[in-house]
Amino acid sequence: MGTLWFCLVAVMLAMYVVLDGFDIGAGIIHLFVARTDEERRMVLRSIGPVWDGNEVWLLAAGGTLYFAFPALYASSFSGFYLPLMMVLWLLILRGTSVEFRGHVESEIWAAFWDGLFALSGVLLAVFYGAALGNVVRGVPLDASGRFFEPLWTSFAPARLNGVLDWYTILVGLTALAALASHGALWVWLKTEGALADRSRRAAQFCSWLVVALSVAVTIASFRVRPELYANFSAHPLGFLFPAVTLAGLAGMFVELRLGKERLAFLSSCLYLLGMLTSAAYSLYPRLLPASTNPDFALTIDNAKAADHGLRIGVAWWVLGMALATAYSVFTYRSFRGKVKLPAAGDSY
């Protein structure tokens, strides 16, 4: 049951990154691709009907983590208290930026919220990437499964490290480039004219950064934690996940050159899914490695809830995720197609 719930949590987190990732990416690039107030409102309108629904996957993943692996939830949410509070505030600021922008007709008011929307998107992408970097690198767990990390120490991934070091910052920059590209492809998919053309060029530029940073972060990951390769060498079928990543990258470049916006965006989704599932596969059965002593790591076996509760939870999880999936499908189908220029006075 532990392995099943490990897979379910990994899938839910991957779905959140794919869906809310283009919202965050749209915020990252919108000041660069949108030159006028109308174009910025167009970018906001492209994500307006779906951004809050996409965040349901983050809430659901957090709830599932608490239910399935309570020891991991307790350890990580206390050890990462400061960065988690920062992420919470960034999520709040991003939401208020979308909703408050159109409440006052003022250039200064709109520019303030536009800047805050972009800044919160940039910082969220970096913090999400740094969080993944911490999980891959390991944290200074003690024998009781607890830890505390300052925001930074020497910027070296040492035994007693901080949240930020050269490796986690590298992962954060990779996430920033990947989500910026993902968001640019979404805006290209949902808009027309000059805005769509600039979004396509932004996606092309970011795609090259994604390739370079993906190679760098892969090499760095095996340097920081050499045992990540163990699962791939023991079970070569796992190379399917990196293959999905490469297929997504290749598809992005090919479809961008051919001008096929939908396939380019789907290729970006494939890349993100491949990267995240590759990381999850390489970590299994560890949930949170220890940089202090490998025996202190939180694993599926020592962090999971009782099997009886996990078995009962599967039925409720299927019901809940069926409702969430149905809602997502309905929303995306209802607002499919290109967005139109918003009328004066609309919030976005």
C-alpha positions as CSV (number, residue, x, y, z in Angstrom):
1,M,0.0,0.0,0.0
2,G,2.9,2.3,0.7
3,T,4.2,2.1,-2.9
4,L,0.7,2.7,-4.3
5,W,0.3,5.9,-2.2
6,F,3.8,7.0,-3.1
7,C,2.8,6.8,-6.8
8,L,-0.5,8.6,-6.1
9,V,1.1,11.5,-4.3
10,A,3.8,11.8,-7.0
11,V,1.1,11.8,-9.8
12,M,-0.9,14.5,-7.9
13,L,2.1,16.7,-7.5
14,A,3.1,16.3,-11.1
15,M,-0.5,17.2,-12.2
16,Y,-0.3,20.3,-10.1
17,V,3.0,21.4,-11.7
18,V,1.7,20.8,-15.2
19,L,-1.6,22.6,-14.6
20,D,-0.7,25.4,-12.3
21,G,2.7,25.6,-13.9
22,F,1.4,27.4,-17.0
23,D,-0.4,29.9,-14.7
24,I,2.8,30.7,-12.9
25,G,4.7,30.7,-16.2
26,A,2.2,33.2,-17.7
27,G,2.9,35.5,-14.8
28,I,6.6,35.2,-15.3
29,I,6.6,36.2,-18.9
30,H,3.6,38.4,-19.2
31,L,5.5,41.7,-18.7
32,F,7.8,40.8,-21.5
33,V,5.3,39.5,-24.1
34,A,2.4,41.9,-23.4
35,R,3.2,45.5,-24.4
36,T,-0.1,47.2,-23.7
37,D,-2.7,47.1,-21.0
38,E,-5.1,45.2,-23.3
39,E,-2.5,42.5,-24.0
40,R,-1.8,42.1,-20.2
41,R,-5.5,41.7,-19.6
42,M,-5.5,39.2,-22.4
43,V,-2.8,37.1,-20.6
44,L,-4.8,37.2,-17.4
45,R,-7.9,36.2,-19.2
46,S,-6.2,33.2,-20.7
47,I,-5.7,31.8,-17.1
48,G,-8.5,33.6,-15.4
49,P,-11.1,30.7,-15.6
50,V,-8.7,28.0,-14.5
51,W,-5.9,29.2,-12.3
52,D,-7.8,28.7,-9.0
53,G,-9.1,25.3,-10.0
54,N,-5.5,24.2,-10.8
55,E,-4.5,24.9,-7.3
56,V,-6.9,22.3,-6.1
57,W,-4.3,19.7,-7.0
58,L,-1.8,21.3,-4.6
59,L,-4.4,21.2,-1.8
60,A,-5.3,17.6,-2.6
61,A,-1.7,16.5,-2.8
62,G,-1.0,18.1,0.6
63,G,-4.0,16.4,2.1
64,T,-3.1,13.1,0.6
65,L,0.5,13.5,1.9
66,Y,-0.9,14.1,5.4
67,F,-3.1,11.1,5.2
68,A,-0.7,8.6,3.7
69,F,2.6,9.7,5.1
70,P,2.0,11.6,8.3
71,A,5.6,11.3,9.6
72,L,6.9,12.9,6.4
73,Y,4.2,15.6,6.6
74,A,5.1,16.5,10.2
75,S,8.9,16.5,9.5
76,S,8.9,18.5,6.3
77,F,6.3,21.0,7.3
78,S,8.2,21.8,10.5
79,G,11.6,21.7,9.0
80,F,10.7,23.8,6.0
81,Y,8.5,26.2,8.0
82,L,10.1,29.4,6.8
83,P,10.2,28.6,3.1
84,L,6.6,27.2,3.3
85,M,5.4,30.4,4.8
86,M,7.1,32.3,2.0
87,V,5.4,30.1,-0.6
88,L,2.1,30.6,1.1
89,W,2.4,34.4,0.9
90,L,3.5,34.2,-2.7
91,L,0.4,32.1,-3.5
92,I,-1.7,34.7,-1.8
93,L,-0.1,37.6,-3.6
94,R,-0.4,35.9,-7.0
95,G,-4.1,35.4,-6.4
96,T,-4.8,38.9,-5.2
97,S,-2.8,40.3,-8.2
98,V,-5.2,38.5,-10.6
99,E,-8.3,39.5,-8.7
100,F,-7.5,43.1,-7.6
101,R,-6.0,44.4,-10.8
102,G,-9.2,45.4,-12.4
103,H,-10.9,46.9,-9.3
104,V,-9.5,50.4,-9.9
105,E,-9.1,52.1,-13.3
106,S,-5.6,53.5,-12.8
107,E,-2.3,52.9,-14.7
108,I,-0.3,53.0,-11.5
109,W,-2.7,50.5,-9.8
110,A,-2.6,48.1,-12.8
111,A,1.2,48.4,-13.1
112,F,1.7,47.6,-9.3
113,W,-0.4,44.4,-9.5
114,D,1.2,43.4,-12.8
115,G,4.7,43.7,-11.2
116,L,3.6,41.8,-8.2
117,F,2.0,39.1,-10.4
118,A,5.3,38.7,-12.2
119,L,7.5,38.8,-9.1
120,S,5.4,36.2,-7.3
121,G,5.5,33.9,-10.3
122,V,9.3,34.1,-10.5
123,L,9.8,33.5,-6.8
124,L,7.3,30.6,-6.7
125,A,9.0,28.8,-9.6
126,V,12.4,29.2,-7.9
127,F,11.1,28.1,-4.5
128,Y,9.3,25.1,-5.9
129,G,12.5,24.1,-7.7
130,A,14.6,24.6,-4.6
131,A,12.1,22.5,-2.6
132,L,12.6,19.6,-5.1
133,G,16.3,20.1,-4.9
134,N,16.2,19.8,-1.1
135,V,14.2,16.5,-1.4
136,V,16.7,15.1,-4.0
137,R,19.8,16.3,-2.1
138,G,18.6,15.4,1.4
139,V,18.1,17.3,4.6
140,P,19.8,17.1,8.0
141,L,17.4,14.6,9.6
142,D,18.2,13.4,13.1
143,A,17.4,9.9,14.6
144,S,13.9,11.0,15.4
145,G,13.1,12.1,11.8
146,R,13.2,15.8,12.6
147,F,15.3,18.6,11.1
148,F,15.7,22.3,10.8
149,E,17.3,24.2,7.9
150,P,18.2,27.8,7.8
151,L,17.5,29.6,4.6
152,W,21.2,29.3,3.7
153,T,24.6,28.4,5.3
154,S,27.7,28.2,3.1
155,F,25.8,27.6,-0.2
156,A,27.5,24.2,-0.4
157,P,25.4,21.0,-0.2
158,A,27.2,19.8,2.9
159,R,26.1,17.7,5.8
160,L,24.5,20.5,7.7
161,N,23.1,22.5,4.8
162,G,20.5,25.3,4.3
163,V,17.5,25.4,2.1
164,L,19.5,27.3,-0.5
165,D,22.8,26.2,-1.9
166,W,24.4,26.1,-5.3
167,Y,22.5,22.8,-6.2
168,T,19.0,23.8,-5.0
169,I,19.4,27.2,-6.7
170,L,20.4,25.4,-9.9
171,V,17.2,23.3,-9.6
172,G,15.2,26.5,-8.9
173,L,16.6,28.2,-12.0
174,T,15.7,25.1,-14.1
175,A,12.2,25.2,-12.7
176,L,12.0,28.9,-13.5
177,A,13.1,28.4,-17.2
178,A,10.7,25.3,-17.6
179,L,7.7,27.1,-16.2
180,A,8.4,30.3,-18.2
181,S,8.5,28.2,-21.3
182,H,5.4,26.3,-20.3
183,G,3.5,29.6,-19.6
184,A,4.7,31.1,-22.9
185,L,3.4,28.1,-24.8
186,W,0.1,28.4,-23.0
187,V,-0.3,32.1,-23.9
188,W,0.7,31.3,-27.5
189,L,-2.0,28.6,-27.5
190,K,-4.7,30.9,-26.1
191,T,-4.0,34.2,-27.9
192,E,-3.7,35.6,-31.4
193,G,-1.8,38.3,-33.3
194,A,1.3,40.1,-32.0
195,L,0.9,38.8,-28.5
196,A,0.9,35.2,-29.7
197,D,3.9,35.8,-31.9
198,R,5.9,37.3,-29.0
199,S,4.9,34.4,-26.8
200,R,6.1,31.9,-29.3
201,R,9.5,33.7,-29.5
202,A,9.7,33.7,-25.7
203,A,9.0,30.0,-25.6
204,Q,11.7,29.4,-28.2
205,F,14.3,31.3,-26.1
206,C,13.3,29.7,-22.9
207,S,13.4,26.2,-24.5
208,W,17.1,26.6,-25.1
209,L,17.6,27.5,-21.4
210,V,15.5,24.5,-20.4
211,V,17.8,22.2,-22.4
212,A,21.0,23.6,-21.0
213,L,19.8,23.7,-17.4
214,S,18.2,20.2,-17.6
215,V,21.6,18.8,-18.6
216,A,23.3,20.7,-15.9
217,V,20.9,19.7,-13.2
218,T,21.0,16.0,-14.2
219,I,24.8,16.0,-13.9
220,A,24.7,17.9,-10.6
221,S,22.0,15.5,-9.2
222,F,24.1,12.4,-9.7
223,R,27.2,14.3,-8.3
224,V,25.3,15.4,-5.2
225,R,23.6,12.0,-4.7
226,P,25.2,9.2,-6.7
227,E,22.8,6.6,-5.4
228,L,20.0,8.1,-7.5
229,Y,21.2,5.9,-10.3
230,A,20.6,2.7,-8.3
231,N,17.0,2.2,-9.3
232,F,17.7,2.7,-12.9
233,S,20.5,0.2,-12.9
234,A,18.5,-2.3,-11.0
235,H,15.3,-1.8,-13.0
236,P,16.1,-0.5,-16.5
237,L,12.4,-0.1,-17.3
238,G,12.7,3.1,-15.3
239,F,14.6,4.7,-18.2
240,L,11.1,5.1,-19.7
241,F,10.8,8.2,-17.5
242,P,13.9,10.0,-18.8
243,A,12.8,8.9,-22.3
244,V,9.5,10.7,-21.8
245,T,11.5,13.8,-20.7
246,L,13.6,13.7,-23.9
247,A,10.5,13.2,-26.1
248,G,8.9,16.2,-24.5
249,L,11.9,18.4,-25.1
250,A,12.3,17.2,-28.7
251,G,8.5,17.7,-29.3
252,M,8.7,21.3,-28.0
253,F,11.5,22.2,-30.5
254,V,9.9,20.5,-33.4
255,E,6.4,21.8,-32.9
256,L,7.6,25.3,-32.2
257,R,9.4,25.3,-35.5
258,L,6.3,23.9,-37.3
259,G,4.0,26.4,-35.6
260,K,1.8,23.7,-34.0
261,E,0.9,25.5,-30.7
262,R,-1.3,22.7,-29.2
263,L,1.3,20.0,-29.7
264,A,4.1,22.2,-28.5
265,F,2.2,22.8,-25.2
266,L,1.4,19.1,-24.8
267,S,5.1,18.4,-25.4
268,S,6.0,20.8,-22.5
269,C,3.5,18.9,-20.3
270,L,5.3,15.7,-21.3
271,Y,8.7,17.2,-20.4
272,L,7.5,18.3,-16.9
273,L,5.9,14.9,-16.2
274,G,9.0,13.1,-17.3
275,M,11.3,15.2,-15.1
276,L,9.1,14.8,-12.0
277,T,8.5,11.1,-12.4
278,S,12.2,10.5,-13.1
279,A,13.0,12.3,-9.8
280,A,10.4,10.2,-8.0
281,Y,11.6,7.0,-9.5
282,S,15.2,7.7,-8.5
283,L,14.3,8.5,-4.9
284,Y,12.0,5.4,-4.3
285,P,11.6,4.0,-1.6
286,R,13.0,7.1,0.1
287,L,10.6,10.0,0.7
288,L,13.1,12.4,2.2
289,P,16.8,11.4,2.2
290,A,19.1,12.4,5.1
291,S,22.3,14.3,4.5
292,T,23.5,13.4,8.0
293,N,23.1,9.6,8.1
294,P,21.4,7.5,5.4
295,D,19.8,5.4,8.1
296,F,17.8,8.5,9.3
297,A,16.0,8.9,5.9
298,L,12.3,8.9,5.9
299,T,11.1,6.0,3.7
300,I,7.8,4.5,2.6
301,D,8.0,1.9,5.4
302,N,8.8,4.2,8.3
303,A,6.7,7.2,7.3
304,K,3.4,5.6,6.1
305,A,0.1,5.3,8.0
306,A,-1.4,2.0,8.9
307,D,-2.2,-0.3,6.0
308,H,-5.9,-0.7,7.0
309,G,-6.4,3.1,6.8
310,L,-4.5,3.3,3.5
311,R,-6.7,0.5,2.0
312,I,-9.9,2.3,3.0
313,G,-8.5,5.6,1.8
314,V,-8.0,4.3,-1.8
315,A,-11.8,4.2,-2.3
316,W,-12.2,7.8,-1.1
317,W,-9.2,9.0,-3.1
318,V,-10.7,7.5,-6.3
319,L,-14.0,9.3,-5.6
320,G,-12.4,12.6,-4.8
321,M,-10.0,12.6,-7.7
322,A,-12.8,11.6,-10.1
323,L,-14.8,14.7,-9.0
324,A,-11.7,16.9,-9.3
325,T,-10.8,15.5,-12.7
326,A,-14.4,15.9,-14.0
327,Y,-14.4,19.5,-12.8
328,S,-11.1,20.2,-14.5
329,V,-12.3,18.6,-17.8
330,F,-15.5,20.6,-17.7
331,T,-13.7,23.9,-17.0
332,Y,-11.2,23.4,-19.8
333,R,-13.8,22.4,-22.3
334,S,-16.0,25.3,-21.3
335,F,-13.2,27.8,-21.9
336,R,-11.5,26.2,-24.8
337,G,-10.4,28.2,-27.8
338,K,-8.7,31.6,-28.2
339,V,-9.4,34.3,-25.6
340,K,-10.9,37.5,-26.9
341,L,-10.1,41.1,-26.0
342,P,-11.8,41.9,-22.7
343,A,-14.3,44.6,-22.5
344,A,-13.5,47.8,-20.6
345,G,-14.2,47.4,-16.9
346,D,-13.6,43.7,-16.7
347,S,-11.3,42.5,-14.0
348,Y,-9.2,40.6,-16.5
